[in-house]
Amino acid sequence: MAHLICELYFRLRAIGMSHGRNCELPVTQAMLADAIGISAVHVNRTLQELRASNLITLRGKHLTIHDLEGLQSVALFAPGYLHLEEASRATQTDAEQPPFFLGALAAGGES
């Protein structure tokens, strides 16, 4: 579960759809359960554990990651396999970084 949350966050961030450590996650617990092959009850318990550990908050469709490095550690997640330019800078403060497409334009790339 933590790995999926990390991957979704990094992918959303790479396309400019996150705001700091916040993003919209328009999926239900049942959808998460189907995606990783566990029961919806287990998804709920796992989300409760992640909340209790102060790693994330998922309210409705809004995800807040309170401790990205901690979440990555729990998930054994290394973003390099995603091959996203933005992933390598994910541990920096989000406010210091331009959105992904602006960074590409500043580097001389095409959008």
Secondary structure, 3 states (H helix, E strand, C coil): CHHHHHHHHHHHHHCCCEECCEEECCCCHHHHHHHHCCCHHHHHHHHHHHHHCCCEEEECCEEEECCHHHHHHHHCCCHHHHCCHHHHHCCCCHHHCCCHHHHHHHCCCCC
